[in-house]
Amino acid sequence: MLNAVQAWFRSAARFPKQSTADLRWLKNAYVVFGIGTMLVSLIWFPGWQTAAWIVVGIGWFYQSALARKEIRRREGETALGA
């Protein structure tokens, strides 16, 4: 079960089918979602829910970083191929 969950998260963290323009949009959307969940965690004070919202917000920021990394990788490939 743990391996299946880890495989799902790893495949979700990759962006093989999106175009670079879509990745730029996703990167910005992930930042907005991350900021939104952090704001919700500041508003929502009752204990473990706050921690859960913080973890979700950090996850959105991590997805944004992965999208940025993929964009840089693709731009490097096009620069090398040109």
Backbone bond lengths (Angstrom), bond angles and torsions (degrees), N, CA, C in turn:
res aa  C-N    CA-C-N  psi(-1)  N-CA   C-N-CA  omega(-1)  CA-C   N-CA-C  phi
1 M - - - 1.448 - - 1.528 110.60 -
2 L 1.336 115.99 -45.13 1.463 120.40 179.38 1.531 110.91 -62.24
3 N 1.322 116.54 -40.77 1.470 119.64 178.21 1.516 111.71 -63.97
4 A 1.325 117.18 -38.02 1.462 120.26 178.67 1.530 110.91 -65.67
5 V 1.318 116.65 -41.30 1.470 120.41 179.00 1.527 110.09 -66.19
6 Q 1.330 116.93 -43.58 1.463 120.40 178.61 1.532 110.93 -62.88
7 A 1.314 117.23 -40.74 1.469 120.26 178.52 1.518 110.76 -65.03
8 W 1.333 117.40 -38.74 1.457 120.39 178.45 1.524 110.75 -63.64
9 F 1.350 117.31 -44.28 1.458 120.17 179.55 1.526 111.14 -66.13
10 R 1.314 117.50 -38.39 1.467 119.66 178.62 1.521 111.05 -65.28
11 S 1.318 117.19 -41.25 1.466 118.83 179.18 1.522 110.96 -70.49
12 A 1.323 117.79 -32.23 1.463 120.54 177.62 1.519 111.08 -71.30
13 A 1.314 117.48 -25.94 1.463 121.50 -178.52 1.526 111.97 -80.72
14 R 1.331 117.35 -12.20 1.469 120.36 178.34 1.516 109.65 -96.71
15 F 1.301 115.65 155.62 1.458 120.48 -176.35 1.530 110.08 -127.54
16 P 1.324 119.32 60.79 1.459 118.81 -172.96 1.523 114.70 -72.36
17 K 1.330 118.74 -27.77 1.456 119.81 -171.15 1.516 114.05 -103.28
18 Q 1.320 118.52 -13.77 1.461 120.13 -178.34 1.517 110.92 -78.60
19 S 1.322 115.29 146.08 1.455 119.37 174.45 1.526 108.65 -76.42
20 T 1.327 116.05 166.48 1.460 119.96 -179.17 1.522 110.67 -64.26
21 A 1.321 117.79 -36.66 1.469 119.91 177.49 1.530 110.73 -63.72
22 D 1.327 117.02 -40.27 1.464 120.19 176.74 1.518 110.87 -64.97
23 L 1.324 116.36 -37.95 1.464 119.40 179.11 1.519 111.36 -64.85
24 R 1.322 117.34 -38.06 1.466 119.70 176.86 1.533 109.93 -62.36
25 W 1.333 117.06 -42.64 1.452 121.18 178.33 1.525 110.20 -63.97
26 L 1.340 116.80 -44.69 1.464 120.74 179.18 1.520 111.32 -62.07
27 K 1.331 116.74 -41.42 1.463 120.04 179.78 1.522 110.21 -57.98
28 N 1.316 116.90 -46.06 1.464 120.64 179.06 1.521 111.72 -67.04
29 A 1.320 116.82 -39.35 1.465 120.22 178.83 1.526 110.75 -64.40
30 Y 1.338 116.96 -40.12 1.462 120.04 179.13 1.524 111.51 -63.18
31 V 1.317 117.15 -37.59 1.461 120.15 177.56 1.533 109.66 -64.91
32 V 1.325 116.99 -43.83 1.463 120.56 178.91 1.526 110.54 -62.23
33 F 1.337 116.95 -44.74 1.462 120.17 178.11 1.526 111.26 -62.80
34 G 1.326 117.09 -39.77 1.462 120.75 178.05 1.514 112.09 -62.49
35 I 1.320 116.32 -44.94 1.462 119.98 178.34 1.530 109.82 -64.45
36 G 1.318 116.34 -41.15 1.466 119.82 178.80 1.519 112.53 -61.16
37 T 1.321 117.24 -45.28 1.464 119.02 179.89 1.518 111.66 -68.69
38 M 1.324 117.72 -32.07 1.468 119.34 175.44 1.532 110.57 -66.91
39 L 1.320 116.96 -38.56 1.465 119.75 176.58 1.527 111.03 -65.15
40 V 1.327 116.77 -40.39 1.463 119.77 176.81 1.518 110.10 -62.48
41 S 1.327 117.63 -39.09 1.471 119.71 179.92 1.521 111.40 -66.36
42 L 1.333 117.92 -30.49 1.462 119.78 176.38 1.528 111.62 -73.29
43 I 1.326 116.92 -33.37 1.462 120.70 -179.74 1.529 111.25 -77.96
44 W 1.325 115.86 -35.96 1.455 121.66 -173.79 1.523 108.89 -93.59
45 F 1.311 118.36 104.10 1.456 122.05 -171.48 1.530 118.17 -93.35
46 P 1.301 122.32 -13.25 1.469 119.03 -168.66 1.534 115.80 -75.74
47 G 1.284 118.03 72.57 1.461 123.58 165.75 1.514 117.56 67.64
48 W 1.330 116.33 -113.30 1.457 120.62 -169.60 1.520 111.98 -66.34
49 Q 1.342 118.32 -26.67 1.459 119.30 177.79 1.525 110.52 -64.46
50 T 1.327 116.16 -36.87 1.459 120.47 177.59 1.519 110.26 -62.18
51 A 1.322 116.56 -45.25 1.470 120.78 178.37 1.524 110.84 -62.51
52 A 1.321 116.81 -38.96 1.473 119.91 179.11 1.522 110.50 -64.95
53 W 1.325 118.18 -43.53 1.465 120.81 178.57 1.518 111.07 -63.82
54 I 1.336 117.47 -37.00 1.471 120.61 178.38 1.524 110.14 -64.72
55 V 1.321 117.12 -42.99 1.471 120.65 178.55 1.526 110.56 -62.89
56 V 1.331 117.28 -41.41 1.464 120.43 178.20 1.528 110.20 -64.06
57 G 1.333 116.86 -42.28 1.462 120.51 178.09 1.510 112.45 -61.93
58 I 1.320 116.74 -42.45 1.461 120.54 177.66 1.526 109.98 -64.15
59 G 1.332 116.76 -36.28 1.467 120.49 176.75 1.522 111.90 -61.71
60 W 1.340 117.46 -40.99 1.471 120.26 177.41 1.521 110.73 -64.24
61 F 1.334 116.82 -41.53 1.470 119.13 178.15 1.531 111.15 -64.76
62 Y 1.326 116.31 -36.17 1.463 120.55 177.92 1.538 110.47 -65.60
63 Q 1.332 116.86 -42.25 1.457 120.00 176.79 1.529 110.84 -61.52
64 S 1.332 116.53 -38.27 1.465 120.43 177.25 1.526 110.61 -62.33
65 A 1.324 116.25 -42.40 1.466 119.85 178.92 1.528 110.99 -64.95
66 L 1.320 117.33 -38.43 1.463 119.85 178.26 1.528 111.18 -67.05
67 A 1.323 116.75 -38.10 1.468 119.72 177.15 1.521 109.82 -64.73
68 R 1.332 117.43 -42.42 1.465 121.09 178.25 1.531 110.57 -62.22
69 K 1.314 116.84 -40.27 1.463 121.16 178.40 1.531 111.26 -63.95
70 E 1.325 116.82 -41.16 1.463 121.14 178.73 1.530 110.89 -66.90
71 I 1.332 117.46 -39.18 1.467 120.70 177.13 1.525 110.03 -61.66
72 R 1.319 116.51 -45.52 1.472 119.85 178.74 1.514 111.51 -62.74
73 R 1.342 116.85 -39.01 1.467 120.24 178.84 1.523 110.03 -63.32
74 R 1.327 116.80 -44.79 1.471 120.43 -179.68 1.518 111.38 -66.55
75 E 1.323 117.74 -38.50 1.454 120.22 178.59 1.524 110.24 -67.27
76 G 1.321 117.31 -34.90 1.462 121.04 175.74 1.504 111.67 -66.46
77 E 1.330 116.89 -38.65 1.470 120.36 177.92 1.525 110.91 -65.09
78 T 1.328 117.44 -40.78 1.460 119.13 -179.23 1.510 110.76 -70.86
79 A 1.328 118.05 -32.81 1.463 120.22 177.66 1.530 110.74 -69.05
80 L 1.322 115.97 -37.31 1.468 119.12 178.34 1.524 111.25 -72.53
81 G 1.336 116.80 -34.27 1.459 120.76 -177.87 1.519 113.56 -79.80
82 A 1.320 117.14 -16.38 1.473 119.65 -176.21 1.505 112.67 -81.57
